[in-house]
Amino acid sequence: MEYKTVTVEKKRFGIARIISLFIGIFTMLAAVLLFITIIGILPGLGLSFLSLPFFAVALGGARYECPNCGFNKNFVTTGKVNDSCRRCKQNIAVDWIQPHKKKRANVPH
């Protein structure tokens, strides 16, 4: 199988990802504190699994459409350079581009 290429726009590290990262760190620290006590091992285990989705949101990523079969529900995490389609298993090289900056309108003061 040969590689096909898809271009994906890199998401900015915005306020939602920062808040998600802090919530993930806070819940993981609370889980570590619960792990220390014998009674809190099971709640600490549950809390550590609860913090994983927050870290996944903070990691970020993008959706893309497979150039081979057109399946548009593929997801790649930020920084990955290759992926495979979930439907046709085609190897896909990922080119990341920087996001476009929003231009402000020149409004007289």
C-alpha positions in Angstrom: 0.0 0.0 0.0 1.2 3.5 -0.8 0.9 6.6 1.4 -1.7 9.2 0.5 -1.4 12.7 1.9 -4.0 14.9 3.7 -3.5 18.4 4.9 -4.9 19.3 8.3 -5.0 22.7 10.1 -3.4 22.7 13.5 -5.8 23.9 16.3 -4.7 26.8 18.4 -4.0 26.2 22.1 -7.1 28.1 23.3 -8.7 28.8 26.7 -10.8 25.6 26.5 -7.8 23.4 26.1 -6.0 25.2 29.0 -9.0 24.8 31.3 -9.2 21.1 30.4 -5.5 20.6 31.1 -5.9 22.2 34.6 -8.9 20.1 35.4 -7.1 17.0 34.3 -4.1 17.8 36.4 -6.2 18.7 39.4 -8.2 15.5 39.3 -5.1 13.4 38.8 -3.5 15.0 41.9 -6.6 14.3 43.9 -6.5 10.7 42.7 -2.9 10.4 43.8 -3.8 11.7 47.2 -6.6 9.1 47.4 -4.3 6.4 46.4 -2.1 7.1 49.5 -4.9 6.0 51.8 -6.1 2.4 51.9 -9.8 3.3 51.9 -9.4 5.7 49.0 -7.7 3.3 46.5 -10.9 2.4 44.6 -12.2 6.0 44.4 -8.7 7.2 43.4 -8.7 4.7 40.6 -12.1 5.9 39.4 -11.0 9.5 39.6 -7.8 8.9 37.7 -9.9 7.3 34.9 -12.2 10.3 35.0 -9.3 12.7 34.4 -8.2 10.9 31.2 -10.8 12.6 28.9 -9.7 16.0 30.1 -6.1 15.2 29.1 -7.4 14.0 25.7 -9.2 17.3 25.1 -6.1 19.2 26.1 -4.0 17.2 23.7 -6.1 18.3 20.8 -6.4 17.0 17.2 -8.4 17.3 14.0 -10.8 15.4 11.8 -10.0 14.6 8.2 -11.5 12.9 5.2 -9.8 9.8 3.8 -8.6 10.6 0.2 -9.0 6.9 -0.7 -12.6 6.1 0.4 -14.0 9.4 1.5 -14.7 8.3 5.1 -14.9 11.7 7.0 -14.9 10.5 10.6 -11.2 9.9 11.0 -9.4 11.7 13.8 -5.7 12.4 14.3 -4.1 13.8 17.4 -1.9 16.9 17.2 1.7 16.2 16.2 1.1 12.8 14.6 2.7 12.5 11.1 0.9 9.5 9.8 -2.4 7.7 10.4 -4.6 5.0 8.9 -8.2 5.3 7.8 -10.6 3.5 10.2 -12.7 2.1 7.3 -10.3 1.1 4.5 -7.0 0.9 6.5 -5.2 3.1 4.0 -1.9 4.6 5.2 -2.2 8.4 5.2 0.6 11.0 5.7 -0.6 14.0 7.7 0.7 17.5 6.8 0.0 20.0 9.5 -0.5 23.7 8.6 -0.6 26.7 11.0 -4.1 28.2 11.6 -5.0 31.4 9.9 -5.0 34.4 12.1 -8.2 36.4 12.2 -7.8 39.9 10.8 -9.5 42.7 12.6 -11.5 45.2 10.7 -10.0 48.7 10.6 -12.5 50.6 12.6 -11.8 54.3 13.3 -11.7 55.2 17.0 
